[in-house]
Amino acid sequence: MPFSKRARQIHIRQGGIRCPYCKHTDIEGDSVDIEAGMSSQRVRCLHCGKLWKDIYQLADIAEED
């Protein structure tokens, strides 16, 4: 079942540190895939076994020496 808009907002506001299904913090992510200003990561809850994908977007840049 797709996430509701509210469930997505809560997951994002909490920084993606909890399972969006059971709210447990025992989660682990695979490697991050990066493509043209966006990245995504497949995440699994070790408590309930559910899978989802967190999607990240470029927010800023910083100059390095």
Stockholm file with secondary structure:
# STOCKHOLM 1.0

chainA/1-65         MPFSKRARQIHIRQGGIRCPYCKHTDIEGDSVDIEAGMSSQRVRCLHCGKLWKDIYQLADIAEED
#=GR chainA/1-65 SS CCCCHHHHHHHHHTTTCSCTTTCCSCEEEEEEEEETTEEEEEEEETTTCCEEEEEEECCCCCCCC
#=GC SS_cons        CCCCHHHHHHHHHTTTCSCTTTCCSCEEEEEEEEETTEEEEEEEETTTCCEEEEEEECCCCCCCC
//
